Structure formats: structure tokens, C-alpha cells
Amino acid sequence: MANAGGFGGGEELERFKAILANWRTSLVDLSGRNRLLNFRHTKAATLEIAHPPAEELIDGLERGWDFAPLPAEEPDAEDSDGAPSEAPLAGRRGAAYGIVTQKTTAPALLRALTSLRSKSTQLFNDYGLWTLQLGVGILRWREDGASTSSDAPLLLLPVRIERLSNGRVRLVANDDEEPRLNPALRVKLEQFLIDWSPVTEQDPTDLDAVIDAVTAAVAGRPGWEVSRRVVLALFASHKESMYQDLLDNEARILSSDLVRAVALGPKAELASDRFEFEEIHADRIDELSPPEDSPLVLDADASQRQAVAAAVAGQSFVLDGPPGTGKSQTITKRRQWPSSPRRRCAGPERRVLRRRAPPAVETSARGTRRTGKRFVRSTCGRSGLPAGLQGDPQGACGRR
């Protein structure tokens, strides 16, 4: 590691900072296409929760919520004796009936819930990202001089839609994910010079505190308002979270020789041998890294085993090659290493490694799962990755 002050001059440091800023901004869509900043209902895959109120809904997510029963067909505005239909009555007495949404028939509600459930599951299987969330609290905001407003959720609460054996559908908390503040709002409101730090200091589970902090932060802005609306939709916030992570850890990133080399190339002013290492020659891979001693669950050719051997040794390198040459397969084979029969982890927890993985790796991983092996995530790793992937092949794990 080297600190940012190790640059020969301030010009390259500023260039490094500019490149890092470009990396950050390229992650975030601050336009109206981003649902985190401009939520709009769709016909089939979003729900507005009219009842119960936000606080009551959140409190009951651990045990789960049923949905209020609805008629099979659209009710008439009035029944035969002129009395109001039952749909508005269900809204007024929603706490007794379960969750009430804008849907007025059982088939329409079931279609929306089925769509949300299937799409969120597919996205999780493909990309390792959980997107089914309650958007709790809404900030209605507008660009300076704009005549129309946009709605942005304040809190994102991960949930699951469960289909029970008796046909009932329930909404429950997803305990595998953490509630969070909408990360896109902080990025967007920087453009308005709004101090969002009092909001980010709040506990995402304390709705009252978040609402109060947001109300204070946007006070005095015409057309801006805060409400306690709750919506159920797919919200993908991983890129905004990456943006914030890059911003919060800028000093650490600037001090990394590896990132510095990637960003500046030959102008990084690093020693020529800083990242050099002697890789095992392909002709000697069987001798120096026998297949029976390598952590592989899929077949690998000599070049792939060279990469795996270098990674096991804790080397930092770029795995390069044209499409279809097996880069993702190589990473997949490398990821399996901590759960190899020859590896053990000192920590007590083992979990399936499916979340927050690169899409290509996750796609490749599905093929590996068919071998009957399991990916595991070890608590030994500092960032949730296996220790060996952080340049420390021994780490808290050791050979049996």
C-alpha cells in the first residue's frame, strides 16, 4: 500500500481523483428513469398499500401480513339497495382484513403479487440482488423550474411474498437483507446543495426519526413534501450503494497501489516490479500444482489452473481474454476453494454464496451447483468474501 501523498506531484493525484469521481458517477442514473428517484405505478407490478398505516405495517412484518380478501369481479358502484360497495369498506376496516392495496379484485391482486414474486426471484437467481422492497415514506420533489414533481421512497425495507399451501399469500420481512435509506436520494440531493447528513445519521428502522429529519432537510422548498405513503415494488439500489461506498472510502482507495495502477497505468509511478510474480508455466502446472491438490470442482485447462494457482497464492492480477475463453468459469472454480474438502473455516457460520456476485460469475455458478457442490460464504473474510479472495489465502482458514 502507498498513501496518496506518495505521488511525485499534485497533478497525477488530481487526475487519480478525477478518474475515481468518473467511476462513481458512471454508476448512478440520476434521471427520471431511476425508480428510486421517480417512482411511478405500473399496471401490474407495483402496489400502493393503503392500509395498515406504515408504522403498523412495519411492526407486523416479522409475523407476516395477509392481504385483505377481494371479490372475484369488479364490484358495482352500488349494490341493489343503494348501499356502498364492500371495496371501500375493506379499505376503512383494513386492519381487520389485512393489507389493502389499490387493486379491487382478487385476480388483479394475485397477478401483481405473482409478477413481483417471480421477477424478484429471477433477479436474485441471476444477479444475486434482492429487489423486492417496501418503499416507506415518500419525498415529493421537483427540479428547479420544473412544473411536474417526482416521488422518491425514503426507506427501503426488503420483504418476501410467500405462497402458502392453502393458497394464501403473505407479505413477510426478508431477514437476509437489511433495511436501508434510499441511497439514490443522497446522491441526487447533493445537486441541490441539501445537507442530507442528518438523515443518514438516522436508524432506518425508526420511521418517525427519518420522516422528521427529511422534513427538516427540505423545509422551505416550494412543491416539496414528505408523506408516509407505502409502496411495494422492485427497487434496485446496488449501484447507488457502490457509489456511496466509493465516496466514503475515497482516502483508502487513493492509497491503494493496485487501484492506482489500474487508474493511471504507466503514470502511476510505481516500482516496475510492484505487482510482478512468477506464474507457474503451463508445462509444469501438473508438477507444481497437481489437480488432486487444487481446489477445483469443474474441469480446468492449464491456463485456467495457472490463474487459480496464482489466486491461491494471494497474487493480484488481471484475468484477461476474449469472450468464450472461460474467464467466468475460472473465477467460479476459484470461488469454490474455501469449501474444498481440504479447507475448513474457524468460524461457525456457513452460508450459500449467492448474493452480490458479478452477474457472469453468478450465471456460471449455477452450472457448478449442478455438480452437487455448494458455494459457501465464510465469516472469516473481512468483506464477506472468502479470505483467499482478499489476497490472504490462509487468512482465518487453514488446511486440515
LINLIN-V828675 format. One line per field, one symbol per residue. ss: DSSP state (H for helix, E for strand, - for the rest). phi: phi as a letter, one per 40 degrees, with the letter a starting at -180 (. if undefined). psi: psi as a letter, one per 20 degrees, with the letter a starting at -180 (. if undefined). A space follows every 10 residues. Layout:
ss = ???
phi = ???
psi = ???
//
This chain:
ss = ---HHH---H HHHHHHHHHH HHHHHHH--- ---------- ------EEEE E--HHHHHH- ----EEE--- -------E-- ---E-HHHHH HH-HHHH-EE E----HHHHH HHHHHHHHHH HHHHHHH--- -EEEEEEEEE E--------E EEEEEEEEEE EEE-----EE EEE------E E-HHHHHHHH HH----HHHH ------HHHH HHHHHHH--- ----EEEEEE EEEE---HHH HHHHHHHH-H HHHH--HHHH HHHHHHHH-- ---------- -HHHHHHH-- HHH------- -HHHHHHHHH HH-------- ------HHHH HHHHH-HHH- --EEE----E EE------HH HHHHHHHHH- -----EEE-- ------HHHH ------EEE-
phi = .bccccccac cccccccccc ccdccccbcc ccccccbacb cbcbbabccc accdcccccc cccgbcbdcb ccbcccdbcc cgcccccccc ccbcccchcb bccbbccccc cccccccccc ccccccbgbc bcaccbgbcc bacdgccbbb bbccbbbcbb bbbcccgcbb bbccccbbca cccccccccc ccfccccccc cccdcbcdcc dcccdccbdg ccgcabbbcb bbacbbbccc ccdcccccbd cccccccccc cccbgcccfb dcbdbcaccc cdcbccccbd dcbccbbbca cccccccccc cccgcbabcb icdgcgcccc cdccccdccd dcbabcccbb bccbcfbddc cccccccccc cgcbcbbccc ccbgcddccb gbccfcbacc
psi = qqrhiiqhrh ghghgghhgh hhgghihpoj aiiohhhmpp qrhikqppoh qrrgghgghj hghqprqpqq qhrpqqhqah jjqqrighhh hhkhhhhbpp aiqiqggggh gghggggggh gghghhijpp ioqpopppoo rqqpiqiqrq ppqgqooprq oporhjiqpq pqqniiqpqq qohhggggih hjkpoihhgi iqpiingggg ggggghhjpi opipqprkqp qprooojhhh hgghghghkg ghghjphghg gggichjilq qhjgjqqoqp qhijhhghmq hijqmpiqqq aghhhggggh ghijqprpoq qrqjjkghhg gghhhighjq hjqqphqipp qpniqkqqgh ghghhhhhhi iiqpqqppih qhjiqqhhij jnhgcjqrq.
//
